[in-house]
Amino acid sequence: MTPLFVSSATAVSAIGVGRAAMLEALRARRSGLRPCDFGGLAHGFIGRVDGVEDHALPPAFAAFDCRNNRLADIAVRADGFDAAVARARSRYGAGRIAVVVGTSTSGILSSEDAYRARDPATGALPASHDIARTHDMFSLARYVRAALGLKGPALSVSAACASSAKAFVDARQLIAAGVCDAAVVGGADSLCRLTLSGFAALELIAPGPTRPCDAARDGISIGEAAGFALLEREGDGIALLGCGESSDGHHMSAPHPEGLGAIAAMRAALRAAGLEPGAIDYVNLHGTGTPANDATEDRAVSEVFGAAVPCSSTKGWTGHTLGASGILEAVIAMLCLEHGLLPGCLGVGTLDPGFRAQVLTANRAAAPRRVMSNAFGFGGINCSLILGEPA
């Protein structure tokens, strides 16, 4: 595929607002996880973004107000991202820039709160509850397009934890087809009672901070995040070199035990980029911290790369941000490329002795040129992105 250049990128997560804050936390190996203090629940640890409750959307967009859109708004205002989009808008026109974003739960917290405030006699939700602009899956795409003054195609991708990684794939197709000249890609997922209680019911929540790749790993920590990248045909520096996706459909929630879907997605990304496995310098694992996920991904990565390529999960810093994990970890991959940092897994006391891939448990200084970032979701949905320097 023809590379698409990332002319601007930003993210917000539990380890900070913007790239500089996130880089500092990665270097200091400072996790953003803390005991759950959200929604009256106490399920393990969470990656909560401070200040969301006090953030106000611009008055013109008050009808979109919900936690998810607030997170997205914080992100588009960070790292000069909105200014970069404004410059692109002046070059191409507002109608020639697409918005493709991923989310798994959108603003469902607003409906949870509305349900709690329903009329006790009739069960009617408050009249002020605007489902279309908050809870609806298209809310995020509508808000981002409006907030950035864009009028091009807009698309919401909801493919579980691969959502905002698959946004890159769909945006690339829109640009390649000539539907648009550039695209804002990314996504947002925010904390809500549904995910915290749902994953607890599945017995997937770790009692302490998640420990991806540890021999005694015992579950995930739910986080929240938002992030965006601006893709353009021309530019310099970091580019989207390849992307691959697959759907193995093995099980509603469990990965294929041999990692066949993950293998297919990684190999498809390599083919799209025209690269051999040895050209990849680091793999950011999906690495959720559950026994099955991490073991399966290790099998898949070692099948594709052997033990030659260092890899790690960064969810020990941020928690599993679900539909936002693809964009968040793509931005982390960009930080690795820009600053020569390979972040080793946090919280690992003993690396799983059955692992065959080269899993890092301490930070390593390096000079990576190309990195792969994996995002795998429920239902066997798999997506791998390759970012780096064009050949």
C-alpha positions as CSV (number, residue, x, y, z in Angstrom):
1,M,0.0,0.0,0.0
2,T,1.0,3.6,-0.5
3,P,2.1,5.1,2.9
4,L,0.0,7.7,4.5
5,F,1.8,10.3,6.6
6,V,0.8,11.2,10.2
7,S,1.0,14.9,10.2
8,S,-0.3,15.3,13.7
9,A,-1.3,13.0,16.6
10,T,-2.5,13.3,20.1
11,A,-3.9,11.3,23.0
12,V,-5.2,11.5,26.5
13,S,-5.2,8.7,29.0
14,A,-4.7,7.9,32.7
15,I,-1.0,8.8,32.2
16,G,-1.7,12.3,31.0
17,V,-3.0,14.7,28.5
18,G,-0.9,14.9,25.4
19,R,2.2,13.3,24.1
20,A,4.7,14.9,26.4
21,A,2.9,13.8,29.6
22,M,2.5,10.3,28.3
23,L,6.2,10.1,27.3
24,E,7.3,11.3,30.7
25,A,5.2,8.6,32.4
26,L,6.5,5.9,30.1
27,R,10.1,6.9,30.8
28,A,9.5,7.1,34.5
29,R,7.6,3.8,34.5
30,R,4.8,5.5,36.4
31,S,1.4,3.8,36.0
32,G,-1.8,5.7,35.9
33,L,-3.8,2.9,37.5
34,R,-5.6,3.3,40.8
35,P,-8.2,1.6,42.9
36,C,-11.6,1.9,41.3
37,D,-13.3,5.0,42.4
38,F,-15.9,5.4,39.6
39,G,-19.7,5.1,39.6
40,G,-19.9,3.7,43.1
41,L,-18.2,0.5,42.0
42,A,-15.1,-1.1,43.5
43,H,-13.9,-3.6,40.8
44,G,-10.1,-3.8,40.9
45,F,-8.1,-0.9,39.5
46,I,-8.9,1.6,36.7
47,G,-7.2,4.0,34.4
48,R,-9.2,7.2,35.0
49,V,-8.5,10.5,33.4
50,D,-8.6,13.3,35.9
51,G,-10.6,16.5,35.1
52,V,-13.2,15.1,32.8
53,E,-16.0,15.9,35.1
54,D,-14.9,19.6,35.1
55,H,-14.3,19.9,31.4
56,A,-16.9,21.9,29.4
57,L,-17.7,21.5,25.8
58,P,-17.9,24.7,23.7
59,P,-21.3,26.3,24.2
60,A,-22.3,25.6,20.6
61,F,-22.0,21.9,21.2
62,A,-23.7,21.6,24.6
63,A,-26.2,19.1,23.3
64,F,-23.3,16.6,22.8
65,D,-22.2,16.7,26.4
66,C,-21.3,13.3,27.8
67,R,-18.1,11.8,29.3
68,N,-17.1,10.3,26.0
69,N,-17.3,13.5,24.0
70,R,-15.6,15.4,26.8
71,L,-12.7,13.0,26.5
72,A,-12.6,13.5,22.8
73,D,-12.7,17.3,23.2
74,I,-9.8,17.2,25.6
75,A,-7.8,15.2,23.1
76,V,-8.6,17.3,20.0
77,R,-7.4,20.5,21.9
78,A,-4.1,18.8,23.0
79,D,-0.8,18.9,21.1
80,G,-2.1,21.5,18.7
81,F,-4.2,18.9,16.9
82,D,-7.1,21.1,16.2
83,A,-4.7,23.7,14.7
84,A,-3.2,21.0,12.5
85,V,-6.6,20.0,11.2
86,A,-7.4,23.7,10.6
87,R,-4.4,24.0,8.4
88,A,-5.4,20.8,6.5
89,R,-8.9,22.2,6.1
90,S,-7.5,25.3,4.4
91,R,-5.6,23.1,2.0
92,Y,-8.2,20.6,1.1
93,G,-11.5,22.1,2.0
94,A,-13.8,21.0,4.9
95,G,-15.6,18.6,2.7
96,R,-12.5,16.7,1.7
97,I,-11.4,15.5,5.1
98,A,-13.0,12.4,6.5
99,V,-13.6,11.6,10.2
100,V,-13.3,7.9,11.0
101,V,-13.4,7.1,14.7
102,G,-13.8,4.0,16.9
103,T,-15.7,3.4,20.1
104,S,-17.2,0.4,21.9
105,T,-19.6,2.0,24.3
106,S,-19.8,5.6,23.1
107,G,-21.6,7.8,25.7
108,I,-23.6,5.0,27.3
109,L,-22.8,6.5,30.8
110,S,-25.3,9.3,29.9
111,S,-28.1,6.7,29.4
112,E,-27.1,5.0,32.7
113,D,-27.4,8.3,34.5
114,A,-30.7,9.1,32.7
115,Y,-32.1,5.7,33.6
116,R,-31.3,6.3,37.3
117,A,-33.2,9.6,37.0
118,R,-36.2,8.2,35.2
119,D,-39.7,9.2,36.3
120,P,-40.7,6.9,39.1
121,A,-44.3,6.8,38.0
122,T,-44.0,6.4,34.2
123,G,-40.4,5.2,33.8
124,A,-39.8,8.0,31.3
125,L,-36.3,9.2,30.9
126,P,-35.5,12.9,31.5
127,A,-36.6,15.1,28.6
128,S,-33.1,16.6,28.6
129,H,-31.5,13.3,27.7
130,D,-30.3,13.5,24.0
131,I,-29.6,9.9,23.0
132,A,-28.6,10.8,19.4
133,R,-25.9,13.2,20.5
134,T,-24.6,11.3,23.5
135,H,-25.3,7.6,23.7
136,D,-25.7,6.8,19.9
137,M,-22.7,5.1,18.3
138,F,-22.5,7.9,15.8
139,S,-22.3,10.6,18.5
140,L,-18.5,10.6,18.6
141,A,-18.1,11.0,14.8
142,R,-20.7,13.7,14.7
143,Y,-19.1,15.6,17.5
144,V,-15.5,15.4,16.3
145,R,-16.5,16.5,12.8
146,A,-18.4,19.4,14.2
147,A,-15.8,20.4,16.7
148,L,-13.1,20.5,14.0
149,G,-15.2,22.3,11.4
150,L,-15.2,19.4,8.9
151,K,-17.9,18.4,6.4
152,G,-16.5,15.3,4.8
153,P,-17.5,11.7,5.3
154,A,-17.9,10.5,8.8
155,L,-17.9,7.0,10.1
156,S,-18.1,5.3,13.5
157,V,-16.4,1.9,13.9
158,S,-17.6,-0.3,16.7
159,A,-15.5,-3.5,16.5
160,A,-14.9,-4.1,20.2
161,C,-11.3,-3.5,21.3
162,A,-10.0,-3.3,17.7
163,S,-12.3,-0.3,16.9
164,S,-9.9,2.6,16.7
165,A,-7.2,0.5,15.0
166,K,-9.7,-0.5,12.3
167,A,-10.5,3.2,11.9
168,F,-7.0,3.5,10.3
169,V,-8.0,0.8,7.8
170,D,-11.3,2.3,6.8
171,A,-9.7,5.8,6.5
172,R,-7.0,4.4,4.2
173,Q,-9.6,2.9,2.0
174,L,-11.5,6.2,1.8
175,I,-8.4,8.1,0.8
176,A,-7.3,5.4,-1.7
177,A,-10.7,5.5,-3.3
178,G,-10.5,9.3,-3.8
179,V,-13.5,9.9,-1.5
180,C,-11.3,12.3,0.5
181,D,-7.8,13.8,0.6
182,A,-7.1,13.4,4.3
183,A,-8.7,11.8,7.4
184,V,-9.0,12.3,11.1
185,V,-8.8,8.9,12.6
186,G,-8.9,7.7,16.2
187,G,-11.5,7.1,18.8
188,A,-12.6,7.4,22.4
189,D,-14.0,5.1,25.1
190,S,-14.9,6.3,28.6
191,L,-15.5,4.7,31.9
192,C,-19.1,3.5,32.6
193,R,-20.8,1.1,34.9
194,L,-21.6,-1.3,32.0
195,T,-18.0,-2.2,31.3
196,L,-16.8,-2.2,34.9
197,S,-19.6,-4.4,36.0
198,G,-19.7,-6.5,32.8
199,F,-16.1,-7.5,32.9
200,A,-16.3,-8.1,36.6
201,A,-19.2,-10.5,35.9
202,L,-17.0,-12.3,33.4
203,E,-14.4,-12.6,36.2
204,L,-11.8,-10.8,34.0
205,I,-11.0,-7.9,36.4
206,A,-7.7,-8.2,38.2
207,P,-7.9,-7.4,41.9
208,G,-4.7,-5.3,41.7
209,P,-3.1,-3.4,38.8
210,T,-3.1,-5.5,35.6
211,R,0.2,-7.4,34.9
212,P,0.4,-8.3,31.3
213,C,2.8,-11.2,30.5
214,D,3.5,-12.0,34.2
215,A,3.4,-15.7,35.1
216,A,0.7,-14.9,37.7
217,R,-1.3,-12.4,35.7
218,D,-4.9,-12.4,36.8
219,G,-7.0,-10.1,34.6
220,I,-7.5,-6.6,33.2
221,S,-7.8,-3.1,34.5
222,I,-10.3,-1.0,32.6
223,G,-9.2,2.4,31.5
224,E,-10.5,5.3,29.4
225,A,-8.8,7.3,26.7
226,A,-9.2,9.3,23.5
227,G,-6.8,10.0,20.7
228,F,-6.6,11.1,17.1
229,A,-4.2,11.2,14.2
230,L,-4.4,13.2,10.9
231,L,-3.5,11.1,7.9
232,E,-2.4,12.7,4.6
233,R,-1.0,11.5,1.3
234,E,2.0,13.7,1.4
235,G,4.4,14.6,4.2
236,D,7.5,13.4,6.0
237,G,8.4,11.5,9.1
238,I,6.1,8.8,10.6
239,A,3.7,7.1,8.2
240,L,1.1,4.4,8.3
241,L,3.0,1.8,6.2
242,G,0.7,-1.2,6.4
243,C,-2.4,-2.5,8.1
244,G,-3.9,-5.9,8.3
245,E,-7.2,-7.3,9.7
246,S,-8.9,-10.6,10.1
247,S,-12.0,-12.1,11.8
248,D,-11.5,-15.6,13.0
249,G,-14.9,-15.9,14.6
250,H,-13.6,-18.6,17.0
251,H,-15.6,-17.6,20.1
252,M,-17.6,-14.6,21.3
253,S,-15.0,-13.6,23.9
254,A,-12.0,-16.0,23.7
255,P,-9.2,-15.8,21.1
256,H,-8.4,-18.7,18.8
257,P,-6.1,-20.9,21.0
258,E,-3.5,-21.0,18.3
259,G,-3.8,-17.3,17.5
260,L,-4.7,-17.9,13.9
261,G,-6.6,-14.7,13.5
262,A,-3.8,-12.6,15.1
263,I,-1.3,-14.3,12.9
264,A,-3.4,-13.5,9.8
265,A,-3.7,-9.9,10.7
266,M,0.0,-9.4,11.4
267,R,1.0,-11.1,8.2
268,A,-1.5,-9.1,6.2
269,A,0.0,-5.9,7.6
270,L,3.5,-7.0,6.7
271,R,2.3,-7.8,3.1
272,A,0.5,-4.5,2.8
273,A,3.7,-2.7,3.9
274,G,5.9,-4.8,1.6
275,L,8.1,-5.8,4.6
276,E,9.6,-9.0,6.0
277,P,9.2,-9.7,9.7
278,G,12.8,-8.7,10.4
279,A,12.0,-5.2,9.3
280,I,9.9,-4.6,12.4
281,D,11.9,-3.3,15.4
282,Y,9.2,-3.5,18.1
283,V,5.7,-4.9,18.6
284,N,3.2,-3.2,20.9
285,L,1.2,-6.2,22.1
286,H,-2.5,-6.1,22.6
287,G,-1.5,-7.7,26.0
288,T,-4.6,-7.4,28.2
289,G,-3.2,-9.2,31.2
290,T,-5.6,-12.2,31.1
291,P,-4.1,-15.7,31.0
292,A,-5.7,-16.7,27.7
293,N,-5.1,-13.5,25.8
294,D,-1.5,-13.1,26.6
295,A,-0.6,-16.7,26.0
296,T,-2.4,-16.8,22.7
297,E,-0.8,-13.5,21.5
298,D,2.7,-14.9,22.5
299,R,2.1,-17.9,20.3
300,A,1.0,-15.7,17.4
301,V,3.9,-13.2,17.7
302,S,6.5,-16.0,18.0
303,E,5.0,-17.7,15.0
304,V,5.4,-14.5,12.9
305,F,8.6,-13.1,14.4
306,G,10.3,-15.8,16.4
307,A,12.2,-14.4,19.4
308,A,14.0,-11.8,17.3
309,V,11.7,-8.8,17.7
310,P,11.2,-7.2,21.2
311,C,7.6,-6.7,22.3
312,S,5.6,-5.6,25.3
313,S,2.2,-4.4,26.4
314,T,1.7,-0.9,27.7
315,K,-1.7,-1.6,29.4
316,G,0.1,-1.6,32.8
317,W,0.3,2.2,32.4
318,T,-3.1,3.0,31.0
319,G,-5.4,0.0,31.6
320,H,-7.3,-1.6,28.8
321,T,-9.1,1.3,27.1
322,L,-11.3,-1.0,25.0
323,G,-12.4,0.8,21.8
324,A,-9.7,3.5,22.3
325,S,-6.8,1.1,22.8
326,G,-6.0,1.0,19.1
327,I,-5.4,4.8,18.7
328,L,-3.8,5.1,22.2
329,E,-1.3,2.4,21.5
330,A,-0.6,3.7,18.0
331,V,0.3,7.1,19.5
332,I,2.5,5.3,22.0
333,A,4.2,3.5,19.1
334,M,4.8,6.9,17.5
335,L,6.5,8.0,20.8
336,C,8.7,4.9,20.6
337,L,9.7,5.9,17.1
338,E,10.3,9.5,17.9
339,H,12.2,9.1,21.2
340,G,14.0,5.8,20.9
341,L,12.1,4.2,23.8
342,L,10.9,0.6,24.0
343,P,8.7,0.4,27.1
344,G,8.9,-2.9,29.0
345,C,5.8,-4.4,30.6
346,L,5.0,-2.9,34.0
347,G,4.4,-5.0,37.1
348,V,6.1,-8.2,36.0
349,G,7.6,-10.2,38.8
350,T,8.3,-13.3,36.8
351,L,7.8,-13.5,33.1
352,D,5.6,-16.4,32.0
353,P,8.1,-19.2,31.5
354,G,6.0,-20.6,28.6
355,F,6.4,-17.5,26.5
356,R,8.6,-17.8,23.4
357,A,8.5,-14.2,22.1
358,Q,11.1,-11.6,23.3
359,V,9.0,-9.9,25.9
360,L,10.5,-6.8,27.5
361,T,10.1,-6.3,31.3
362,A,12.3,-3.2,31.5
363,N,12.6,-0.1,29.3
364,R,15.1,-0.3,26.6
365,A,16.8,2.5,24.6
366,A,16.8,1.8,20.9
367,A,16.4,3.4,17.5
368,P,13.3,1.7,16.0
369,R,12.4,2.6,12.4
370,R,9.2,0.5,12.1
371,V,6.9,-0.7,14.8
372,M,3.7,-2.9,14.8
373,S,0.8,-2.2,17.1
374,N,-1.8,-4.9,17.7
375,A,-5.5,-4.6,18.7
376,F,-7.6,-7.7,19.1
377,G,-11.2,-7.7,20.1
378,F,-14.1,-9.9,21.2
379,G,-15.6,-11.9,18.4
380,G,-12.3,-12.7,16.8
381,I,-11.7,-9.2,15.4
382,N,-8.0,-8.6,14.8
383,C,-6.2,-5.6,13.5
384,S,-2.4,-4.8,13.2
385,L,-0.9,-1.5,12.2
386,I,2.7,-0.8,11.0
387,L,4.0,2.7,11.6
388,G,7.4,4.1,10.8
389,E,9.7,5.5,8.1
390,P,8.8,4.8,4.5
391,A,11.5,2.8,2.6
